[in-house]
Amino acid sequence: MKVIVFGATGMVGKGVLRECLLAGDVTEVLVVGRSPTGQRHPKLREVTHTDFTDFTGVGLTGYDACFFCLGVSSVGMSAEVYRHITVDYTLAAARAVSPGSTFVYVSGAGTGTTRRARWAQVKGATEDALLGMDLRAYMFRPGFIQPRHGAVSKVRLFRVLYTLLRPVTGPLVRFAPGIATSTEQIGRAMLRVAREGAPKRILESRDIAAL
């Protein structure tokens, strides 16, 4: 199985990349990003790319699955810029991959076009667009995410939050899967969806943990 990972330098993407490199049935991992991951692995091929609205020449076809983990916080960002990054980047990548392939989009708990929060509406619009494309598209909506195996959030506030909650995150993941999951679980669940599909296209935290 050949897979693409977007956002591999972020917390979720780093966890997903780790699971892809560990998986015995994954033969090639293409990482597309603005900066290199700094990792070396026989399966890994990296492409540094700056224009995320145009993937001409990058070569995203011929892969079985694309795991889109790229995302930004809406805090302190204009509505236009946030929508451009969240919607336009995602859909440009989805249009560039092979038709009929698996496309997994990391959204978030509480997403929906009818929600009050701006980020939830924008991500909901992205989900709707992906589900209407010629792809085996799956929406991952994790809630609280436990960073594992060196994965670290790029947002300082989140790093502080994860540090403060570290004593309880393990029990939350184990005993409250409807609330919390881990970067490791997300990566493994994405691979399972790529291999076998899933009973539904929108997967909440509990669904991710069950895969």
N, C-alpha and C positions, 0 to 999 in steps of 0.2 A: 504494500500500500504506500502511495506517495501522497504527502500532505503539505499544505502551505500554512504557515503561521504568521499572522499579522500581530504586532504589538508584543513581540517576544522580549522586549526590554522592560515591560511593565510587570506588575505583580502577578496578575493572572496569566499573562502570556508566558512569563518565565516558567511558571508551574506547568503550563500546557506543553511547552517545548521540552521540558525535562521528561515528561511522560512519553512524548513522541519518540525521543531518542532512546528511551529504555524499552519501548515496545518491540518485540521480536518480529512482528509482521510489518513494521514500518521500515521501508527500504530507503526512503529519501525524504528529507525535510527541507523545504524551501522557506527561509525566513526573509520577509520583505520589511524593511524599516528605514528610518532616517539615520540611524546609527547602528554600528555593529554590536552584537551581543557580547563579544569577547570570548565566546566559546569555540572550542575545536572538537569536531567529531566527524568520523568517516561518513555519516549519513547527512551531515549538515551542509547546506549551501546557502549563503547569504547574498542578498542583493540590496545594496544601499540605494534608496530611491527617495526623491524629494517631492515630486508632484503626485499626490494621492488622488487626484481627479483624472489622471491619465496613466494607464499602465501599458501603453503601447511599447512593445519591445522588451517588456519585463519577462514575458513568457509564463503566464499563469495557467495555460491550458495543459491538459495531459496529466492532471493530478486528480486523485480520488476524492480529496476533501480539502476544504479551506476552513481554518479555525480563526475567526476574526475577533481578536481580543483587544484591538486598539480602541482606546476611549479616553476621554478627558472629563475632568470635573467641570460642571457649569458655574461653579463659584467664581465670581469676579470676571466672568466672560460675557461678552455681549451676546444677545440672542442670535444675531446673524452668524457670528463666528462659531458659536456652539453648534448651530444647526448645520453649518457648512461642514464642519469636521465630523459630526455624528452621522448625518444623513448622506451627504455627497461622497465622502471618502468610502463609506461602507458600500453604497450602491455601485460606485465605480469599480470596486474590487469584485463585487458580485457579478457585474456584467462581463468582467474580463476572464473569469474562470470558465471551465468547461461546462456547457449546458448539461443538466441532469446530475451534476456532481453534488456532493454533500457540502453545505455551507452552514457553519455553526456561528451564530452571532451572540456575543456576550452582551446582554441587556442588563436587567436588574429587577429586583423585586419591586413591585408597585408601578411597573411600566404600563402605559396605556394612553391612548389619545384623549380619553375623557378625564384623565387625572388633572388635578389642579397644578401640580408642580411642572415647571417648564421642561425640565430634563425628562420627566416621565412621558410627556406629550411627544417630545421630539424622538425619543427612543421608540415610542409606540408607533409613530409614523414610519420609522425605519423598519420596524418589524413587519408592518402591514405591506410595505413595498417589497420586502424580501419574500414574504409568503406568496406574493403574486407573481414571482419570477419562475422561470423554468429551471428550478433547482430543488434538491432535497434539502430545504431550508429548515433549520431548527433554531429556536430562540431559547437561550439559557438565561434564566432570571434568578441568579443567586441572591441571597440576602447578605448576611454578614459572612465574610470570607476570611478563613484562617490562612495566613501565609505560611507555607511549609518549605523546607529545604532551601532556605536562603532567599526566597522570594520576598521582595520589599516594595511597599507602595512608594510611588514618586511624590505623593502629596504629603507634606509635612504633618498636617493635622491628622491624617489617617495613620501615619507612622506612630504618632504619640498615642492615638487611640488604641492601636494594636498592642503597643507596649503595656499600656495600663490594663488592658483586658486579657493579656496573655494567660494569667492563671485560670481563667474560666473558658477560654476558647476551645480547648481540647474537649472538656465535658459537653460544651454546647454542640460541637460537631457530632459527638457520639450519641448524645441523648436528645437533642433537639434539631433533627435534620430539616425540619420545616423552617427553621430560623437561620441555621448556620451550615456552611460547608467549607471545604478547604481547597486550596489551589491544586492539591494532588487529586482530590475527588473530581474536580472539574475537568482536569486533563484526562483522567481515565474515562470519565463519562463521555467526553467528546469522541474519544477513540472508539468507544463501544457504539455510539450513534453512527459513526462512519462505517463501522463493520456491519452492524445489524439493523440500523434504523431505531426508531423509538415509537411507542404507541400513540404519541401525540407530538405536535410540532412546537408547542410552547411548554417548556419544562421549568417548573419552579424549583426552589431549593430542595424540597423533599424528593422530587422526581429525579434530580441530579444525583442525590445521594443513593437512590435506589438502583441506579444503573450499574 
